[in-house]
Amino acid sequence: TTNFGPLFDGAIVDKFVLAELVRVTAVNASRARRTTLNNHCEFYEERHRIINSIIRTHKKESTYEDFLAKVFSPYATKTLCM
C-alpha cells in the first residue's frame, strides 16, 4: 500500500490530533492521485487559467482616471453624466 502520511497503518495517535492528521493524510492522498491523471495541472496553473478567462470575458476599456473615479465615487460619475 502507498503511505501518504502523516498517518499510516497501525499508527497510535492522540485523539486530540487525530482529526488534523486524517485531514492532512487525505489532502496528501488527493494530491498524489491528481498527479497521476493525464490532464492534471497544479492549482496555481488552474487559477491562472480561470483568472485569464474572467479577464477576457469581463474586461472593459477605460482610462485609469475613469476607473479611479468609478471606484472612489461611483454615484457621482453617474449623476454628473445626466
Summary of the structure (lengths in Angstrom):
residues: 82
radius of gyration: 24.3
end to end distance: 70.5
largest distance: 73.5
contacts: 136
relative contact order: 0.07
helix: 66%
strand: 0%
